[in-house]
Amino acid sequence: MSDAIDRPKRRRGRAAAIGLTKAQVVAAAIEQIDNKGLSGFSLRELARSLGVSPTVIYWHVGGRQEDLFAEISAVITASLAEGLTEYQDPKLRLREVFLRYRELVLKHPKVAPLLGAQMKSNGVANLIWVETVLSALSDMGFKDGLLRDAFNSLIGGLAGFVTMELAPPPAGDSSGWQEVFADRVKDISPENYPCTHAALPTITNQIFVLRWQNGEDISYAGSFEFLLDLLLDGLERRAQRLHNS
């Protein structure tokens, strides 16, 4: 029995002796995703780049790849709550949080699918992010099921927006695909699609459907803030109705 109790301690000791920290592991993982994309992430390659075995990675971040992904998510979003005490208005607090969220994800655009669309990154490592949003919504007057629904609406709408904004292009050389796509957009028929054709000067390569570049090349800041304000204004009105009922 004592050997079973001491085994985790020996493992932690061996990991510490290597001189590697959890922060270094997570930073190296983010760098690999930045360079190769989430689909190109390899735990074995990560371990090789750090000069250790994959087992050592698990000693630091948990026994599953999902644990590492949760730590990556936590690191990306860790600074979201810093300095928010100056925002007494919960609506302004939420606005600042989500503007920061988009800014942080844009620094690591290839991590966006992990943060917004994959359950692998969910976990208690993200509690600062969850607590910040829930506390602001609670201050607005939401509770119980409405608190849940308000949270899901904000996270789904805004994190989902950023995920779509940074959707990856086709793997490999996509220059030929971009040229073909651009030509097809130019050839949209004004007779069959009059509204779309009239709007082409404004929307070509700038909306989520008729585009061949993502948010790394084309700014969607205005559209993001438009959605953010729509959601926050709607939540504020709903909170006022709750207060008056």
PyMOL commands that set and color helices and strands:
alter all, ss='L'
color gray80, all
select helices_A, chain A and resi 2-18+22-36+38-40+43-50+54-61+65-81+84-86+90-107+109-116+119-121+124-140+144-165+175-186+194-203+221-244
alter helices_A, ss='H'
color red, helices_A
deselect
rebuild
show_as cartoon
